[in-house]
Amino acid sequence: MNAADLVLLVLLAAAVFFALRHIRRMRKSGCACGNAGGCTGDCASCRSACPHKEK
Amino acid sequence: MTLKDIKEGQSARVLSVGGSGALRQHLLDMGIIPGTDIRVVKYAPMGDPVEICLHGYELTLRLDDADKIEVEPVSGDTVRQEEKLPKTVNEHLGLGEDGRFHPKGSGEALPSGTLLTFALVGNQNSGKTTLFNQLTGSKQHVGNFPGVTVDRKDGVILGQKDTLITDLPGIYSMSPYSSEELVSRDFVLNEKPKGIIDIVDVTNVERNLYLTMQLLEMDIPVVVALNMMDEMTGNGGSVDVNAMEAMLGVPVVPISAAKNQGVSELVDHALHIARYQEKPQRQDFCDENEHGGAVHRCLHAVIHLIEDHAKQAGLPVRFAACKAIEGDPLIIDQLGIDENEKETLEHITLQMEKERGLDRSAAIADMRFSFITRVCAACVKKPKESREQTRSRKLDRVLTGKYTAIPVFIGVMGLVCFLTFNVIGAFFEDLLETGIDELTVLADRALTYAGVNNVLHGLIIDGIFKGVGSVISFLPIIVTMFFFLSLLEDSGYIARVAFVMDKLLRKLGLSGRSIVPLLIGFGCTVPAVMSTRTLPSQRDRKMTILLTPFMSCTAKLPIYAFFVDAFFPRYKALVMIGLYLLSILIGILVALLYKKTLFQGEAVPFVMELPNYRLPTARNTLQLLWEKSKDFLQRAFSVILIATIVVWFLQSFDFRFNLVADSRDSILATVSGFLTPLFAPLGLGDWRIVTSLVSGFMAKESVVSVLEVLFSAEGGISAAISALAAYSMLVFSLLYTPCVAAIASIRRELGGKWALYVVLWQCAVAWAAALLVRLFGILIGIA
């Protein structure tokens, strides 16, 4: 394994980490429409109110 | 004679409103009360429903419902003219301003730090969300058809940290007619906000003030925001704001939410009335001299009768009295009055009905509209016909014309498809595809140059670049499609489509309003399912939700584009339009099946306001495009990235985690092999295709990324399956289960059982349709 492999593996791991975190946040916020970073109330997919921002 | 018998362009005066229950109450709340003058604007191209004009706005009604409204014809010159009151000079009362309504520094202010909660209430399409966005700096979606907002949204007023403002779905009165209207009524009644910002569309002031009057009865501080004032003044109209303040007893602030004019003054007033709990100065709108004071005496008698019960139940007395007279069962139950009191209530109401000559609901509605007429006569100078109305009337000659409406609709949708798939979307797609290909070649060279491990090299180039890259290249098509859908929606055209299509949809057991969720379904199933909340009946909602998956969402576009590019490059638009028509045709057949089986009976009445046409704002459209792109890219680099890596891994290794030379020996091939026989009759008995379809349940776009990864080594998909099998695959993809996000939203609206039903039913329909396509193809010798 050379240095380039190592760098790529680290980058790949970071990408997977952020992707999984994004998916986890989506699941956690219950926002099925895919808002990053949890539900902000602005829902691009929904083009309307995010349905999950209820108290 | 009923309203149904009135010809286009003729006017009539309402004599009585028949029918019963929520619909009748809704008609009364919309201003169809005895004595009102109504003009029949036009009948829909198929003869039903009818568009009428009353109180200066347009409403649609089905002929069956119009038949319940007894009228007498009136000629143009006998149509009642607005009463003009002598002009008086009113001082600005300064309600809700420091130091005017009570001495500065005095008053019973709420302790500092108390959270000031506000409800943003108003009629549908009055601009609540636009104002909400201005107040909070948020970017909620706004549209130009009634019922864009279907749920409450909260936000903090900019620069005011102890505030919380809630944007509520639009309502016409405090007698809820649909489920999202119930959200608004329950919020005001149960959550008791510290203040209400009542947004009134000043271009349609009569009907909007009807809700205002009910809000004033809630015993909660209210500030009235007269929205679209710029439009009013631009057309030569005006409002004597001081006089209106004096008559309503609450602060009235002219604003233009879209232009952010008057909003800071509105905030000042709202904060003040909430902080000092300045309740409306006037709640008593019944006139003791009007019609012998029958309603006045009845209302005050009932107020005294139920006062203690209302206080105990925590209900505003005047509001509860009106509802008790109208016979609202929810409020009567909440009041907990005994049999004796119920009888007394009934006697008082009967006496009022006898003296007034109107039934209870009509009498209460009439009392409110009479007051509104006085307010408008004293304070409002309306332009005869605004520019927006003139423009809408002219456009409607073509867009809802008897012979032009349906051809125009088909033409518009065809043009949208053509521009999306053949011109604009296709151009940018090619551009992006070239860019991604160049980038892939560059990355490939760089990795080879750096001597990167072969497995890692394969993962990055054949997995990520091919998989994710192929999905990203379809971004322009999706964004272009959304762009056109947003233009149609924001302009007000979709509401017209509902009007034109109502009769047709009724034959399928749906209401014209169902066209809105169904059209949104061509964008994304999730908001389509959400938007069914505007439908007033549970039956219509369920049926519409179950039909939305038949409308092909934009996430499926990459699949179509992928197969069309590979198999039918010369007939791109034709195949695409064919697929859309097929989905609509199957949707119609399924709707007819539902009508005969699961959802027997008639769709609910079609009572909908037709908004004026408006030019969509560049800001709104660009914001939508940006958010859609952002959302798509986020999905590409999260769900699709992970799916691509997992698929690459499973197809590159066997169960002992050895790298396989032939992907037929991989884990993925073995697992998918179990499902393959099921797809063999469709000509899709290839484990790679089965895998891609399974991955499509997570996100439709991943079908393409998986296909790209799995077929990249073997000369692409066109070498693996026939054109007929490709079309069969397209039909299956068109109809099979929607993605997990859509299923989640269906589950939320209808429950787990129905969500599971949708998954299984859509798969079964898709399988049957794909099989039929294949059999038909074989029969005519395509195979």
Interface residues (C-beta under 8 A of the other chain):
Chain A: M1 N2 A4 D5 L8 L9 L12 A15 V16 F18 A19 L20 H22 I23 M26 A32 C33 G34 N35 A36 G41 D42 C43 A44 S45 C46 R47 S48 A49 C50 P51 K53 E54 K55
Chain B: S138 K139 Q140 H141 G143 V148 T149 V150 D151 R152 K153 D154 G155 D167 L447 A450 G451 V452 N453 L456 L459 I460 F482 S486 I520 G523 C524 V526 P527 M530 S531 L624 E627 K628 K630 D631 Q634 R635 F637 S638 V639 L641 I642 I645 V740 A741 A742 A744 S745 R748
